[in-house]
Amino acid sequence: MKTKETLALEDLIYEATHKQGVFCCFEVTIGWYGKERVDYMTCDTEGVFRCYELKVSKADFHSSCHNSFVGHFNYYVMPEALYEEVKGKIPDGVGVYIQRSGFLFSAKRAKRQTVVPETLEVLKNSMIRSLAREADKKRTSE
């Protein structure tokens, strides 16, 4: 069960990234039998993947859950107060969006990472499978 803080971050990152030419999905499992799951992933019409890990607390930030930074650009999405607590522990190259007063702001820019062609295919297929799962959930809930 997701906390209301997590749901609020999901709403904000969706609003910030959902636009024409950008395709998105929550909870994308990487690979056929993957143990990694990206909280939120986007892919644009140029084939650029962005991965977002949502964190709502310091315990969440330090949890054993894997941070799946497998995209061309990778980000944390978190409340501003949490960012102030953990900003020294954010890896180089990983960007950060902070939640402040009900909006998202960029606190740190992500650096482009090299993604090998084989991984691009895995990311694309993983996103397609996760989108199909979401479509199935919607259809069976009607």
C-alpha positions in Angstrom: 0.0 0.0 0.0 1.5 3.4 -1.0 1.6 6.2 1.4 -0.2 9.5 0.6 3.2 11.1 0.3 4.3 8.6 -2.4 1.0 9.1 -4.2 1.5 12.9 -4.1 5.0 12.5 -5.6 3.6 10.2 -8.3 1.0 12.8 -9.3 3.6 15.5 -9.4 6.2 13.6 -11.5 3.4 12.5 -13.9 2.2 16.1 -14.4 5.8 17.3 -14.9 6.7 14.7 -17.5 3.4 13.7 -19.2 3.4 15.6 -22.5 3.2 14.8 -26.2 6.1 12.6 -27.4 6.9 11.3 -23.9 5.6 7.9 -22.9 5.5 6.9 -19.2 4.8 4.1 -16.8 5.0 3.5 -13.1 6.6 0.5 -11.6 8.6 -0.9 -14.5 10.2 -4.2 -13.8 13.5 -4.5 -15.7 14.0 -7.7 -17.7 11.9 -10.9 -18.0 12.5 -12.1 -14.5 14.0 -8.9 -13.2 14.6 -8.1 -9.6 14.9 -4.4 -10.3 11.9 -2.2 -10.6 12.0 1.5 -11.6 9.4 3.6 -9.7 8.7 5.6 -12.8 10.1 5.5 -16.3 9.7 7.7 -19.4 10.8 7.2 -23.0 10.6 10.0 -25.6 10.3 9.8 -29.4 14.1 10.0 -29.7 14.5 6.8 -27.6 15.8 8.6 -24.5 14.9 6.8 -21.3 14.6 8.6 -17.9 14.3 6.7 -14.7 12.9 8.1 -11.5 13.2 6.8 -7.9 10.6 8.2 -5.5 11.7 8.6 -1.9 9.6 10.0 0.9 11.7 9.5 4.0 15.3 9.0 5.1 14.6 5.4 5.9 13.1 5.0 2.4 16.2 6.6 0.9 18.5 4.2 2.8 16.3 1.1 2.3 17.6 -2.1 0.8 15.3 -1.6 -2.2 17.5 -1.2 -5.3 17.7 2.1 -7.0 17.3 1.2 -10.6 19.3 3.9 -12.4 19.4 2.3 -15.8 18.3 5.2 -18.1 20.1 7.8 -20.1 19.1 10.2 -17.3 18.3 9.1 -13.7 16.6 11.1 -10.9 15.4 11.0 -7.4 12.1 12.6 -6.6 11.7 13.6 -3.0 10.4 16.3 -0.5 12.7 19.3 -0.1 13.4 18.5 3.6 14.6 15.0 2.7 16.8 16.4 0.0 18.5 18.7 2.5 19.2 15.6 4.7 20.6 13.3 2.0 22.0 15.6 -0.7 25.6 14.6 0.2 24.8 11.0 -0.5 23.3 11.4 -4.0 25.6 9.9 -6.6 27.3 12.1 -9.1 25.2 12.1 -12.3 21.9 11.5 -10.6 19.5 14.4 -10.8 17.0 15.4 -8.2 13.5 16.9 -8.3 12.2 18.2 -5.0 8.6 18.7 -3.9 8.0 22.2 -2.4 4.6 23.7 -1.8 2.8 21.2 -4.0 5.1 21.6 -7.0 8.3 20.0 -8.3 11.5 21.8 -8.8 14.8 20.7 -10.2 17.4 20.8 -7.4 20.2 18.9 -9.3 20.6 18.2 -13.0 21.2 14.6 -14.2 24.1 13.9 -16.4 23.6 11.7 -19.5 24.7 8.1 -19.1 25.7 5.8 -21.9 23.2 3.0 -22.4 24.3 0.1 -24.6 22.0 -1.1 -27.4 21.2 -4.4 -25.7 20.1 -2.6 -22.6 17.9 -0.2 -24.6 16.0 -3.2 -26.0 15.5 -4.6 -22.5 14.3 -1.1 -21.3 11.8 -0.9 -24.2 10.5 -4.4 -23.7 10.2 -3.9 -19.9 8.2 -0.7 -20.4 5.9 -2.3 -22.9 5.2 -5.3 -20.6 4.6 -2.9 -17.7 2.2 -0.8 -19.8 0.4 -4.0 -20.8 0.0 -4.9 -17.1 -1.5 -1.5 -16.4 -3.9 -1.9 -19.3 -4.9 -5.3 -18.0 -5.5 -3.9 -14.5 -7.7 -1.1 -15.9 -9.7 -3.5 -18.1 -10.4 -6.0 -15.3 -11.4 -3.3 -12.8 -14.2 -2.0 -15.1 
